[in-house]
Amino acid sequence: MEIQIEKNVPVPQRSKMPKYPLESMEVGDSFLSGVDSDDRGRVQTLRTSICRQQRKLDGRRFSVVKDAKLNEMRVFRVY
């Protein structure tokens, strides 16, 4: 098999998760993330993003769960 070099193929843009408003949330608050609960890759990316952001928020904790009615992921502040 011979590998061919291709020219002028654009590099695809990487999607980036938005920064969520975790700083302004109080215990019991939640929001829909816009991530489809069936998309395993984006769900994992969302969970990782929330985990990284909460490390900076001195003791605040968040939970990412499926909203059964809307088939989207919802983020709750739990502590």
KEDO-28896 format. One record per residue (C-alpha): x, y, z. Coordinates in nm, 2 decimals, padded with zeros to 4 digits. Layout:
% KEDO-28896
x = X&y = Y&z = Z .
...
***
This chain:
% KEDO-28896
x = 00.00&y = 00.00&z = 00.00 .
x = 00.14&y = 00.34&z = -00.10 .
x = 00.04&y = 00.64&z = 00.11 .
x = -00.04&y = 00.95&z = -00.10 .
x = 00.03&y = 01.30&z = 00.02 .
x = -00.26&y = 01.54&z = -00.02 .
x = -00.23&y = 01.92&z = -00.05 .
x = -00.46&y = 02.20&z = 00.05 .
x = -00.68&y = 01.99&z = 00.28 .
x = -00.81&y = 02.23&z = 00.56 .
x = -00.75&y = 02.13&z = 00.92 .
x = -01.09&y = 02.08&z = 01.09 .
x = -01.18&y = 02.31&z = 01.38 .
x = -01.18&y = 02.14&z = 01.72 .
x = -01.50&y = 02.20&z = 01.92 .
x = -01.45&y = 02.36&z = 02.26 .
x = -01.68&y = 02.32&z = 02.56 .
x = -01.80&y = 02.66&z = 02.68 .
x = -01.71&y = 02.79&z = 03.02 .
x = -02.02&y = 02.72&z = 03.23 .
x = -02.15&y = 02.97&z = 03.50 .
x = -02.04&y = 02.75&z = 03.80 .
x = -01.91&y = 03.05&z = 04.00 .
x = -02.26&y = 03.21&z = 04.02 .
x = -02.45&y = 02.90&z = 04.11 .
x = -02.59&y = 02.83&z = 04.46 .
x = -02.66&y = 02.49&z = 04.61 .
x = -02.97&y = 02.34&z = 04.44 .
x = -02.92&y = 02.54&z = 04.12 .
x = -02.90&y = 02.36&z = 03.79 .
x = -02.88&y = 02.42&z = 03.41 .
x = -02.91&y = 02.23&z = 03.09 .
x = -02.58&y = 02.19&z = 02.92 .
x = -02.70&y = 02.14&z = 02.57 .
x = -02.52&y = 01.81&z = 02.54 .
x = -02.72&y = 01.52&z = 02.41 .
x = -02.72&y = 01.23&z = 02.67 .
x = -02.67&y = 00.97&z = 02.39 .
x = -02.35&y = 01.13&z = 02.27 .
x = -02.10&y = 00.95&z = 02.50 .
x = -01.80&y = 01.14&z = 02.38 .
x = -01.95&y = 01.48&z = 02.45 .
x = -02.09&y = 01.36&z = 02.78 .
x = -01.74&y = 01.26&z = 02.89 .
x = -01.60&y = 01.59&z = 02.77 .
x = -01.87&y = 01.78&z = 02.97 .
x = -01.79&y = 01.58&z = 03.28 .
x = -01.42&y = 01.65&z = 03.24 .
x = -01.48&y = 02.02&z = 03.19 .
x = -01.70&y = 02.05&z = 03.50 .
x = -01.45&y = 01.85&z = 03.70 .
x = -01.16&y = 02.08&z = 03.59 .
x = -01.37&y = 02.40&z = 03.66 .
x = -01.48&y = 02.28&z = 04.01 .
x = -01.12&y = 02.23&z = 04.12 .
x = -01.08&y = 02.61&z = 04.11 .
x = -01.39&y = 02.67&z = 04.32 .
x = -01.28&y = 02.60&z = 04.67 .
x = -01.50&y = 02.32&z = 04.79 .
x = -01.80&y = 02.36&z = 04.56 .
x = -01.92&y = 02.04&z = 04.40 .
x = -02.13&y = 01.97&z = 04.10 .
x = -02.31&y = 01.67&z = 03.96 .
x = -02.37&y = 01.59&z = 03.59 .
x = -02.68&y = 01.38&z = 03.53 .
x = -02.92&y = 01.29&z = 03.25 .
x = -03.24&y = 01.49&z = 03.23 .
x = -03.48&y = 01.21&z = 03.14 .
x = -03.75&y = 01.44&z = 03.00 .
x = -03.53&y = 01.63&z = 02.76 .
x = -03.26&y = 01.37&z = 02.68 .
x = -02.99&y = 01.63&z = 02.77 .
x = -02.73&y = 01.64&z = 03.04 .
x = -02.81&y = 01.87&z = 03.34 .
x = -02.55&y = 02.01&z = 03.58 .
x = -02.64&y = 02.06&z = 03.95 .
x = -02.45&y = 02.23&z = 04.23 .
x = -02.47&y = 01.99&z = 04.52 .
x = -02.23&y = 02.15&z = 04.77 .
***
